[in-house]
Amino acid sequence: MTSQSQGIQQLLQAEKRAKDKLEEAKKRKGKRLKQAKEEATAEIDHYRLQREKEFRNKETNVMGSQGNLSAKIEEQTTEAIRNLTSSYHRNMESMMKKLLSTIFDISPEVHPNFRPAV
């Protein structure tokens, strides 16, 4: 009987060791899955950063030329405003004199189509 109970004990111990090994394997598998997930996340983040950097470079290349274009347009507009302002100040007095002389210097004359009543 003792040999039988020793055999049962050995079987129970073997089953416990197998169960422990199985639990340990599950833990290792869980750790490995977690590690793989972290590695994949890190790789995805690295790839995303790389692509965003490429996008920003392309964007600055495209937008940079548009920025230069808008700066040129702004400069041309400022120059045109400056020219118009200087022209205004240069010609204002002479134009005012012409306008006032046209308004105040009236020479009455008969219109060529006027027919006196007979």
C-alpha positions, 0 to 999 in steps of 0.5 A, spaced: 500 500 500 505 504 501 508 503 494 501 505 491 501 511 495 508 513 494 506 512 486 500 516 487 504 521 491 509 521 485 504 522 480 501 528 484 508 531 485 509 530 477 502 533 476 504 539 480 511 540 477 507 540 470 502 545 472 508 549 475 511 549 468 505 550 465 504 556 469 511 559 468 510 558 460 504 562 460 507 567 464 513 567 460 508 567 454 505 573 457 511 577 458 514 575 451 507 578 448 507 584 452 515 585 450 513 584 443 507 589 443 512 594 446 517 593 441 511 594 436 509 600 439 516 603 439 517 601 432 510 604 430 512 611 433 519 611 430 516 610 423 510 615 425 516 620 427 520 619 421 514 620 416 512 626 420 519 629 419 519 627 411 512 630 411 514 637 414 520 637 410 516 636 404 511 641 407 516 647 408 519 646 401 512 647 398 510 652 403 517 655 403 516 657 396 509 660 397 512 664 403 517 667 399 511 668 394 507 672 399 513 676 401 514 678 394 507 680 393 507 684 400 513 687 398 510 689 391 504 692 394 508 696 399 512 699 393 506 700 390 503 704 396 509 708 397 509 710 389 502 712 390 503 716 396 509 720 393 505 721 387 499 724 391 503 728 395 507 731 388 501 732 384 496 734 390 497 742 389 497 742 382 491 738 381 487 742 387 489 749 383 486 746 376 480 744 380 479 750 383 480 754 377 475 750 373 470 751 378 471 759 379 473 761 372 467 761 369 466 765 362 459 766 360 458 764 353 452 763 349 451 755 347 452 754 339 445 751 339 442 756 342 437 760 337 434 766 339 426 767 338 424 771 333 
